[in-house]
Amino acid sequence: MTPLLRKAFAELLGSAFLAATVVGSGIAAQRLSPDDVGLQLLENALVTGAVLVALILALGPVSAAFNPVVTLAERFFGAITSRAAALFIAAQVLGCCLGVVVANLMFGLDPVVVSTRERAAGNLWLGEVVATFGLLVVIFGVVRSGRTSHVAYAVGAYITAAYWFTSSTSFANPAITIGRTLSDTFAGIEPASAPVFVAMQLVGGALAVGAVLVLYPNADELADDLTHLADDRSAPARTGDPA
């Protein structure tokens, strides 16, 4: 398998586990705490934050964006090629859809149950802008400050918090937004609500790129940091691949 395909597989696998965790923990929370929505959200948030740490630590040596907005930002900063970005985004969307199907099946539901959960209001759209903006500032700020080993913990902590401080419960990811249309459960979103969520996530991502450029004006150095991180991920000593 070529390095590019190996990275795409890591994106697919990580996205699948992330989506399965988001939806599966939401279903479990509903069943275990049926009369307390706040407790359901807490359970969903803690489990999602924990799995993000685990997945980024496990797959980071190969590729661990799991999010088309993050991938597009990496492309903007010159860390990956357009071909790689397109392949990774396709893998992320497919992975999230597969993960949701698996979550449905694990909890005895039909593989695909189109969500009827409406999420269509201006305050929710603003929440998605804020959630995605913050996520990208956290990721690229940690990378640019030379603390790439802390990205997993920073992302896990941020998403756990953003579940609570944003009105939308922080989807912050177009791929998982698409996947969540396939489950009519706690974490679902109806297909009619998804396009605006994705649009707001892209707006948040674009604003975050602008903020990163202001905070760290030397974009070439940021691109170098990201490229070195990608190089470290694919180094034989890190991945266990033969030289």
Secondary structure, 3 states (H helix, E strand, C coil): CCHHHHHHHHHHHHHHHHHHHHHHHHHHHHHHCCCCHHHHHHHHHHHHHHHHHHHHHHHCCCCCCCCHHHHHHHHHCCCCCHHHHHHHHHHHHHHHHHHHHHHHHHCCCCCCCCCCCCCCCHHHHHHHHHHHHHHHHHHHHHHHCCCHHHHHHHHHHHHHHHHHHCCCCCCCCHHHHHHHCCCCCCCCCCCCCHHHHHHHHHHHHHHHHHHHHHHCCCHHHHHHHHHHHHHHHHCHHHHCCCC
